[in-house]
C-alpha cells in the first residue's frame, strides 16, 4: 500500500515539479515502508518515484517499496548528493518540502546543496492524508480490533490492589500479543482522583473500590493507529459517578449523530459540548471532541471549536468527550468514526454502557 500516484497527481495543483518527503510519517504514507527517524527520503515526480535509504534498510525496501527506484546512500554519497543527481537529470526546479516537519538545520542543508527552489508544501500531504481510501480504513479497523481484544482481556484483571502501571503494562503486552507492531502512544491509565488528569501518567497508585479507571490506549498495525478510551467503575459507582458517566456518554452520542461529511469540526464538537454545558459541567471539558487518526495518532482534520472547515468524506476522527472534576474523578469515552455523506460509521465495537467490575 503506497500513495506515490496520488502525490504525483497533486503536483500540478501546487505548482511543483516534485515532492521531497523526509519525515517518518509521510515517508511511510508515500512508500508503505517504515524506517525510523530520519533514515530515509522519498522524491516523487510526475514520472517516477525514488526512495533513498542506507544499507540497514535497502534489502527490506527492495522487497516492500513498489513502483519506485531504490537508491542506497553511503559515505561520500549521502542524501543531498543523490537527490542533486536525480534533480539535475530530470530538470526539477520547484520541489515541495514538509515545512511543518523539517528542522531549520535540515532545510538549510538541503537549500544549499540542491539545484532547485524548495517550496513549502506540507498541505499537499495533509490534503491527501485527511481522506482515507478503503485499504487504509480496513487497516484502521484491524488496529481497532486488536485494541478491543486487549480491552476484553484487561477487564478480567482489574480489581482493587492492582496499580495503574500494572494495567498500562498489561495493555501494551496484550496488544502486542494480539498482533500489534507498536503502541500508538504510551497508554494512559488513571484512577480515582487521578482521573481528572486527561493525559495523566500511570502511577503506582492502587485501584480502590468505588473508583473509576480510565484507560486510553491504541496500537499500530501495518503502520496505522487505533485509539480508544473506556472508563469503568470498580466495586460500585456513586450517584455522582453515574451522573457524570451518563453525561459523557450522551455527549458522545450527540457528537456521533452530528458527525458527517460536510459538517464543520466546530459543529460536531458543539453538538457534544452543548450536552456537557447543559448538565453544568462545561468548565470541566477542556479539550476538543476529536482529532484525525491515521499513520499518526493525531492528524488532520480535527473536530474542535477552532475548526470551521467542512470535514471531508473519508476522514477518520476520534469521538472522545470527557468530564474531569479536579481531585475527584474523570470520565472519557472514545470511539473512532469514518465520515460519510449523511452520517458516519463507528468502527469501535467495544460496549460503552457503564461497566462495574
LUMKOL-351999 format. One record per residue (C-alpha): residue in one letter; x, y, z. Coordinates in nm, 3 decimals. Example, Ala and Ser with C-alpha at 12.3 -4.5 7.8 and 13.67 -1.06 7.14 Angstrom:
<recs>
REC r       x       y       z
REC a   1.230  -0.450   0.780
REC s   1.367  -0.106   0.714
</recs>
This chain:
<recs>
REC r       x       y       z
REC x   0.000   0.000   0.000
REC x   0.165   0.322  -0.118
REC x   0.047   0.660  -0.242
REC x   0.307   0.764  -0.499
REC x   0.044   0.808  -0.771
REC x  -0.182   1.025  -0.556
REC x   0.109   1.250  -0.460
REC x   0.220   1.282  -0.823
REC x  -0.131   1.378  -0.930
REC x  -0.131   1.667  -0.679
REC x   0.194   1.825  -0.801
REC x   0.036   2.042  -1.070
REC x  -0.221   2.180  -0.826
REC x   0.063   2.301  -0.602
REC x   0.281   2.418  -0.892
REC x   0.556   2.168  -0.818
REC x   0.789   1.950  -1.022
REC x   0.840   1.708  -0.732
REC x   0.773   1.649  -0.363
REC x   1.054   1.568  -0.120
REC x   0.945   1.359   0.179
REC x   1.179   1.327   0.475
REC x   0.956   1.295   0.782
REC x   0.883   0.945   0.909
REC x   0.502   0.953   0.880
REC x   0.491   1.100   0.529
REC x   0.763   0.864   0.406
REC x   0.554   0.573   0.526
REC x   0.236   0.715   0.373
REC x   0.413   0.754   0.038
REC x   0.603   0.425   0.031
REC x   0.413   0.183   0.256
REC x   0.752   0.104   0.412
REC x   0.860   0.205   0.761
REC x   1.208   0.320   0.858
REC x   1.277   0.507   1.179
REC x   1.358   0.872   1.237
REC x   1.548   1.035   0.953
REC x   1.662   0.707   0.795
REC x   1.517   0.760   0.450
REC x   1.387   1.008   0.193
REC x   1.142   0.984  -0.093
REC x   1.125   1.204  -0.401
REC x   0.804   1.189  -0.605
REC x   0.790   1.343  -0.954
REC x   0.522   1.328  -1.222
REC x   0.704   1.042  -1.395
REC x   0.863   0.836  -1.122
REC x   0.934   0.795  -0.753
REC x   1.269   0.738  -0.587
REC x   1.332   0.605  -0.237
REC x   1.669   0.666  -0.074
REC x   1.793   0.487   0.237
REC x   2.104   0.332   0.387
REC x   2.236  -0.025   0.394
REC x   2.031  -0.119   0.702
REC x   1.710  -0.083   0.500
REC x   1.791  -0.136   0.132
REC x   1.713  -0.509   0.120
REC x   1.383  -0.464   0.305
REC x   1.294  -0.161   0.095
REC x   1.356  -0.359  -0.224
REC x   1.104  -0.614  -0.101
REC x   0.831  -0.379   0.011
REC x   0.854  -0.049  -0.179
REC x   0.676  -0.092  -0.511
REC x   0.680   0.135  -0.816
REC x   0.991   0.325  -0.706
REC x   1.360   0.328  -0.781
REC x   1.562   0.232  -0.469
REC x   1.898   0.402  -0.416
REC x   2.142   0.342  -0.132
REC x   2.324   0.625   0.041
REC x   2.677   0.565   0.166
REC x   2.987   0.752   0.274
REC x   3.059   1.031   0.028
REC x   2.725   0.980  -0.146
REC x   2.469   1.096   0.105
REC x   2.109   1.209   0.060
REC x   2.188   1.551  -0.081
REC x   2.434   1.410  -0.337
REC x   2.187   1.152  -0.468
REC x   1.899   1.398  -0.467
REC x   2.108   1.653  -0.659
REC x   2.186   1.393  -0.927
REC x   1.820   1.298  -0.966
REC x   1.706   1.660  -0.981
REC x   1.967   1.758  -1.236
REC x   1.890   1.454  -1.453
REC x   1.518   1.532  -1.455
REC x   1.544   1.911  -1.462
REC x   1.343   1.959  -1.142
REC x   1.318   2.326  -1.047
REC x   1.035   2.362  -0.792
REC x   1.040   2.093  -0.524
REC x   0.797   2.083  -0.232
REC x   0.918   2.011   0.118
REC x   0.749   1.946   0.453
REC x   0.780   2.285   0.620
REC x   0.572   2.166   0.919
REC x   0.818   1.885   0.991
REC x   1.164   1.973   0.861
REC x   1.409   2.134   1.104
REC x   1.572   2.465   1.017
REC x   1.913   2.295   1.010
REC x   1.798   2.031   0.762
REC x   1.624   2.291   0.548
REC x   1.940   2.498   0.525
REC x   2.144   2.191   0.433
REC x   1.903   2.095   0.154
REC x   1.867   2.455   0.035
REC x   2.242   2.495  -0.006
REC x   2.302   2.156  -0.165
REC x   2.011   2.111  -0.407
REC x   1.974   2.277  -0.752
REC x   1.612   2.376  -0.704
REC x   1.373   2.608  -0.525
REC x   1.236   2.446  -0.210
REC x   0.867   2.531  -0.176
REC x   0.670   2.486   0.149
REC x   0.414   2.215   0.068
REC x   0.313   2.027   0.381
REC x  -0.050   2.089   0.284
REC x  -0.015   1.859  -0.017
REC x   0.033   1.560   0.212
REC x  -0.221   1.683   0.466
REC x  -0.487   1.709   0.194
REC x  -0.427   1.353   0.088
REC x  -0.399   1.208   0.436
REC x  -0.726   1.370   0.551
REC x  -0.919   1.128   0.330
REC x  -0.862   0.755   0.379
REC x  -0.907   0.502   0.100
REC x  -1.073   0.163   0.152
REC x  -0.747  -0.017   0.223
REC x  -0.648   0.238   0.485
REC x  -0.988   0.206   0.653
REC x  -0.960  -0.174   0.658
REC x  -0.621  -0.141   0.827
REC x  -0.753   0.109   1.081
REC x  -1.037  -0.131   1.164
REC x  -0.789  -0.415   1.213
REC x  -0.590  -0.197   1.452
REC x  -0.911  -0.118   1.644
REC x  -0.992  -0.487   1.677
REC x  -0.655  -0.556   1.835
REC x  -0.711  -0.283   2.093
REC x  -1.058  -0.418   2.165
REC x  -0.922  -0.768   2.228
REC x  -0.675  -0.617   2.474
REC x  -0.961  -0.436   2.650
REC x  -1.166  -0.753   2.675
REC x  -0.871  -0.929   2.839
REC x  -0.769  -0.649   3.076
REC x  -1.121  -0.613   3.216
REC x  -1.074  -0.958   3.372
REC x  -0.765  -0.835   3.557
REC x  -0.880  -0.502   3.702
REC x  -0.950  -0.532   4.074
REC x  -0.869  -0.349   4.397
REC x  -0.495  -0.355   4.465
REC x  -0.382  -0.363   4.102
REC x  -0.186  -0.048   4.014
REC x  -0.228   0.191   3.722
REC x   0.120   0.096   3.599
REC x   0.037  -0.273   3.603
REC x  -0.274  -0.217   3.392
REC x  -0.080   0.000   3.146
REC x   0.196  -0.260   3.114
REC x  -0.053  -0.540   3.057
REC x  -0.239  -0.342   2.791
REC x   0.086  -0.299   2.599
REC x   0.170  -0.668   2.628
REC x  -0.180  -0.774   2.525
REC x  -0.186  -0.552   2.217
REC x   0.150  -0.688   2.104
REC x   0.029  -1.042   2.182
REC x  -0.277  -0.991   1.962
REC x  -0.074  -0.868   1.665
REC x   0.021  -0.502   1.714
REC x   0.352  -0.374   1.578
REC x   0.383  -0.094   1.833
REC x   0.179   0.137   2.053
REC x   0.003   0.439   1.903
REC x   0.116   0.624   2.220
REC x   0.202   0.539   2.579
REC x  -0.121   0.412   2.739
REC x  -0.298   0.647   2.978
REC x  -0.433   0.465   3.284
REC x  -0.567   0.683   3.566
REC x  -0.797   0.603   3.855
REC x  -0.997   0.778   4.124
REC x  -0.877   1.137   4.175
REC x  -0.607   1.086   3.909
REC x  -0.889   1.055   3.656
REC x  -0.921   1.433   3.643
REC x  -0.589   1.439   3.452
REC x  -0.687   1.389   3.085
REC x  -0.333   1.284   2.992
REC x  -0.223   1.156   3.331
REC x   0.077   0.921   3.352
REC x   0.015   0.576   3.504
REC x   0.145   0.565   3.859
REC x   0.198   0.319   4.144
REC x  -0.146   0.411   4.278
REC x  -0.352   0.102   4.356
REC x  -0.710   0.073   4.234
REC x  -0.976   0.100   4.504
REC x  -1.343   0.010   4.527
REC x  -1.575   0.296   4.433
REC x  -1.332   0.446   4.180
REC x  -1.335   0.497   3.808
REC x  -1.048   0.361   3.599
REC x  -0.995   0.542   3.267
REC x  -0.787   0.365   3.003
REC x  -0.686   0.549   2.684
REC x  -0.477   0.330   2.453
REC x  -0.418   0.216   2.098
REC x  -0.177   0.027   1.879
REC x  -0.008   0.042   1.540
REC x  -0.095  -0.224   1.284
REC x   0.057  -0.216   0.936
REC x   0.155   0.145   1.005
REC x  -0.189   0.273   1.108
REC x  -0.306   0.370   1.456
REC x  -0.601   0.272   1.668
REC x  -0.727   0.487   1.955
REC x  -0.991   0.417   2.218
REC x  -1.084   0.512   2.573
REC x  -1.304   0.330   2.817
REC x  -1.387   0.426   3.175
REC x  -1.506   0.154   3.413
REC x  -1.607   0.155   3.780
REC x  -1.463  -0.088   4.035
REC x  -1.685  -0.235   4.306
REC x  -1.964   0.022   4.288
REC x  -2.047   0.363   4.142
REC x  -2.183   0.657   4.338
REC x  -2.474   0.864   4.213
REC x  -2.231   1.139   4.109
REC x  -2.018   0.889   3.918
REC x  -2.322   0.760   3.732
REC x  -2.440   1.113   3.650
REC x  -2.103   1.217   3.509
REC x  -2.067   0.897   3.310
REC x  -2.413   0.926   3.157
REC x  -2.349   1.290   3.065
REC x  -2.030   1.197   2.879
REC x  -2.199   0.908   2.703
REC x  -2.490   1.132   2.596
REC x  -2.244   1.394   2.471
REC x  -2.053   1.137   2.269
REC x  -2.377   1.006   2.117
REC x  -2.479   1.360   2.017
REC x  -2.140   1.422   1.857
REC x  -2.156   1.095   1.666
REC x  -2.503   1.183   1.534
REC x  -2.369   1.520   1.414
REC x  -2.055   1.372   1.257
REC x  -2.084   1.356   0.878
REC x  -1.908   1.475   0.567
REC x  -1.973   1.845   0.512
REC x  -2.029   1.927   0.879
REC x  -1.767   2.155   1.028
REC x  -1.541   2.031   1.304
REC x  -1.686   2.313   1.510
REC x  -2.042   2.185   1.465
REC x  -1.955   1.828   1.560
REC x  -1.771   1.945   1.870
REC x  -2.056   2.181   1.956
REC x  -2.318   1.906   1.944
REC x  -2.134   1.713   2.213
REC x  -2.022   2.016   2.411
REC x  -2.376   2.153   2.444
REC x  -2.482   1.838   2.633
REC x  -2.199   1.878   2.883
REC x  -2.263   2.251   2.923
REC x  -2.636   2.195   2.979
REC x  -2.556   1.944   3.253
REC x  -2.344   2.206   3.432
REC x  -2.006   2.053   3.352
REC x  -1.896   2.291   3.077
REC x  -1.583   2.418   3.260
REC x  -1.465   2.058   3.304
REC x  -1.443   1.967   2.934
REC x  -1.134   2.148   2.810
REC x  -1.019   1.955   2.504
REC x  -1.187   1.902   2.167
REC x  -1.436   1.634   2.070
REC x  -1.195   1.461   1.835
REC x  -0.891   1.451   1.610
REC x  -0.790   1.278   1.292
REC x  -0.640   0.929   1.318
REC x  -0.420   0.758   1.060
REC x  -0.048   0.697   1.022
REC x  -0.014   0.939   1.312
REC x  -0.228   0.926   1.623
REC x  -0.309   1.297   1.593
REC x  -0.352   1.430   1.241
REC x  -0.591   1.640   1.038
REC x  -0.885   1.701   1.044
REC x  -1.000   1.796   1.394
REC x  -1.349   1.814   1.541
REC x  -1.273   2.115   1.757
REC x  -1.424   2.456   1.838
REC x  -1.149   2.612   1.623
REC x  -1.220   2.417   1.303
REC x  -1.484   2.596   1.096
REC x  -1.396   2.397   0.781
REC x  -1.620   2.119   0.645
REC x  -1.499   1.769   0.726
REC x  -1.441   1.558   0.412
REC x  -1.596   1.223   0.329
REC x  -1.345   0.952   0.414
REC x  -1.199   1.139   0.710
REC x  -1.137   0.926   1.019
REC x  -1.175   1.105   1.353
REC x  -1.192   1.017   1.719
REC x  -1.505   1.084   1.926
REC x  -1.384   1.147   2.281
REC x  -1.567   1.395   2.504
REC x  -1.481   1.392   2.874
REC x  -1.555   1.547   3.210
REC x  -1.274   1.600   3.461
REC x  -1.354   1.709   3.817
REC x  -1.025   1.818   3.979
REC x  -0.915   1.596   4.265
REC x  -1.228   1.380   4.240
REC x  -1.276   1.181   3.921
REC x  -1.273   1.185   3.545
REC x  -1.463   1.013   3.263
REC x  -1.373   0.987   2.895
REC x  -1.530   0.760   2.633
REC x  -1.366   0.736   2.291
REC x  -1.456   0.569   1.964
REC x  -1.324   0.619   1.611
REC x  -1.553   0.728   1.326
REC x  -1.533   0.714   0.946
REC x  -1.720   1.011   0.800
REC x  -1.954   0.960   0.506
REC x  -2.218   1.164   0.324
REC x  -2.515   1.190   0.556
REC x  -2.353   1.030   0.859
REC x  -2.066   0.823   0.987
REC x  -1.963   0.466   1.069
REC x  -1.839   0.394   1.422
REC x  -1.562   0.137   1.376
REC x  -1.523   0.076   1.751
REC x  -1.717  -0.228   1.872
REC x  -1.643  -0.224   2.247
REC x  -1.952  -0.168   2.466
REC x  -2.000   0.175   2.625
REC x  -2.267   0.136   2.890
REC x  -2.131   0.187   3.242
REC x  -1.949  -0.129   3.347
REC x  -1.898  -0.202   3.717
REC x  -1.628  -0.464   3.774
</recs>
